[in-house]
Amino acid sequence: MKKIIFFDGDGTLWYPKTTKYKKEPHWIYFNSKTSKNPNKHLMLIPTVLFTLRRLKKQKIILIVLSTHPHPPKQADILIKGKIKHFNLHNLFDEIHATKTYYKSKGEIMLKILKRRNISKSKALMVGDQYLWDYKPAKENGIDAILIESEYMKNFHSIKGIKTIKKLRDLLKIINNS
C-alpha cells in the first residue's frame, strides 16, 4: 500500500478547456489570449475530485509537484492559486512548484520522503509527461504512472511504462498494491 502520492498539476489534475488531452497543457501560459488569466481557461479533469477524496479517506499523503515556467516564488504562488481556484486545498498535504529542469521533481520527492521518513517503495508519482513526471520518479527508485493523452501517445508503447486512462483508475492500482 502506498503512503504518499505525488501529483503533477497541468494535465494531471486540470487541463485547458479547449484542448484537454489533445495538446500539451502548458501552451495556455504562453498564448496571448489565455496567459493573462489562465485559470479562467482551465478545468478540473473529470474524476479528479472523486479520486482525491477517496485517497484522502485512505489516509494517503497527497502532494502536488508541478513545474511552472515562472520564477520560483511566483511559480509557487501560481500553483497554490490553482489549488485554491479548484478548491482542492483541503485535499493536499503539501504543494510545491518545481524548477524548470526535469530532475527537479525527483530531487524534491527524495527530500520530502526523507523529511517524512517514508521509503521510496511506499511512494508513487502520477503525471502526464514522461520526461517531467515519470522519468524523474523512476530514476530515483520511485514508482510512477502516466495518464494517457494524445500528446504522450508515443511514450505509452515504451516497455514497462505504467499508464492509466483516467485518474480514477488509480484507485484500483492503489487498492491492489
Residue pairs with C-beta under 8 A, 6 or more apart in sequence:
1 122
1 174
1 177
2 60
2 122
2 123
2 124
2 143
2 174
2 177
3 60
3 61
3 118
3 122
3 123
4 60
4 61
4 62
4 63
4 112
4 113
4 116
4 118
4 122
4 123
4 124
5 55
5 60
5 61
5 62
5 63
5 123
5 124
5 125
5 126
5 170
5 174
6 63
6 64
6 65
6 105
6 109
6 112
6 123
6 124
6 125
6 126
6 137
6 142
7 13
7 62
7 63
7 64
7 65
7 125
7 126
7 127
8 64
8 65
8 66
8 67
8 105
8 125
8 126
8 127
8 128
8 129
8 132
8 133
9 64
9 66
9 79
9 82
10 25
10 26
10 28
10 66
10 128
11 21
11 24
11 25
11 127
11 128
11 129
11 147
11 149
12 45
12 126
12 127
12 128
12 133
12 147
12 167
13 44
13 45
13 48
13 64
13 86
13 88
13 167
14 25
14 42
14 43
14 44
14 45
14 48
14 82
14 86
15 21
15 25
15 42
15 43
15 45
16 23
16 25
16 27
16 28
16 34
16 41
16 42
16 43
17 41
17 42
17 43
18 41
19 25
19 27
21 128
21 147
21 148
21 149
21 150
21 151
22 149
22 150
22 151
23 150
23 151
24 129
24 151
25 128
26 69
28 34
28 35
28 38
28 41
28 42
29 35
29 38
29 68
29 69
30 69
34 40
34 41
39 81
39 82
39 85
42 82
42 85
44 86
45 167
46 166
47 166
47 167
47 168
48 167
49 88
50 168
51 167
51 168
51 170
51 171
52 62
52 88
52 91
53 91
54 171
55 62
55 170
55 171
55 174
56 62
56 91
58 174
60 174
61 93
61 116
61 118
62 91
62 92
62 93
63 92
63 93
63 94
63 95
63 96
63 112
64 79
64 83
64 92
64 94
64 95
64 96
65 96
65 98
65 105
65 108
65 109
65 125
66 79
66 96
66 97
66 98
67 97
67 98
67 99
67 100
67 104
67 105
67 132
68 75
68 78
68 79
68 97
68 98
68 100
69 75
69 100
70 78
70 97
72 97
72 99
75 97
76 95
76 96
76 97
78 97
79 95
79 96
79 97
80 89
80 95
83 89
83 92
83 95
89 95
94 112
96 108
98 104
98 105
98 108
102 131
102 132
102 135
102 136
103 136
103 139
104 136
105 125
105 132
105 133
105 136
105 137
106 136
106 137
106 139
106 140
106 142
107 136
109 123
109 125
109 136
109 137
109 140
109 142
110 140
113 119
113 120
113 123
113 142
120 140
120 141
120 142
121 143
123 137
123 142
123 143
124 137
124 142
124 143
124 144
124 145
124 174
125 133
125 134
125 136
125 137
125 142
125 143
125 144
125 145
126 133
126 144
126 145
126 147
126 167
126 170
127 133
127 134
127 144
127 145
127 146
127 147
128 146
128 147
128 149
128 152
129 146
129 152
130 146
130 152
130 155
130 158
130 161
133 144
133 146
134 144
134 145
134 146
134 155
134 161
137 143
137 144
138 144
143 162
144 162
145 162
145 163
145 164
145 170
145 173
146 152
146 155
146 156
146 161
146 162
146 163
146 164
147 163
147 164
147 165
147 166
147 167
148 156
148 163
148 164
148 165
155 161
156 163
162 173
164 170
164 173
